[in-house]
């Protein structure tokens, strides 16, 4: 089964998501590979596809991760 890669979303779009959806997005971010160099890909699709996040060692991933964490910090805790 192919894992679903996270799409790049604006802060405004992330804020509109329910907490459960934000947590699912965060999980997809965590499932990205570390870097193109450490992957088995021949072509760096992250450079060709501006909408999808493939690797953690990119500005897109770091920005998305930081945004999600900042939004979740202000949400009610799930118990």
Secondary structure as the mmCIF struct_conf table of DSSP 4:
data_model
#
loop_
_struct_conf.conf_type_id
_struct_conf.id
_struct_conf.beg_label_comp_id
_struct_conf.beg_label_asym_id
_struct_conf.beg_label_seq_id
_struct_conf.end_label_comp_id
_struct_conf.end_label_asym_id
_struct_conf.end_label_seq_id
HELX_LH_PP_P HELX_LH_PP_P1 UNK A 2 UNK A 6
STRN STRN1 UNK A 7 UNK A 7
HELX_LH_PP_P HELX_LH_PP_P2 UNK A 8 UNK A 8
HELX_RH_AL_P HELX_RH_AL_P1 UNK A 11 UNK A 16
BEND BEND1 UNK A 17 UNK A 17
HELX_RH_AL_P HELX_RH_AL_P2 UNK A 19 UNK A 30
TURN_TY1_P TURN_TY1_P1 UNK A 31 UNK A 31
BEND BEND2 UNK A 32 UNK A 32
STRN STRN2 UNK A 33 UNK A 33
BEND BEND3 UNK A 34 UNK A 34
BEND BEND4 UNK A 36 UNK A 36
TURN_TY1_P TURN_TY1_P2 UNK A 37 UNK A 38
BEND BEND5 UNK A 39 UNK A 39
BEND BEND6 UNK A 42 UNK A 43
HELX_RH_AL_P HELX_RH_AL_P3 UNK A 45 UNK A 48
BEND BEND7 UNK A 50 UNK A 51
STRN STRN3 UNK A 52 UNK A 52
STRN STRN4 UNK A 55 UNK A 55
BEND BEND8 UNK A 56 UNK A 58
HELX_RH_AL_P HELX_RH_AL_P4 UNK A 59 UNK A 73
TURN_TY1_P TURN_TY1_P3 UNK A 74 UNK A 74
BEND BEND9 UNK A 75 UNK A 75
HELX_LH_PP_P HELX_LH_PP_P3 UNK A 76 UNK A 78
#
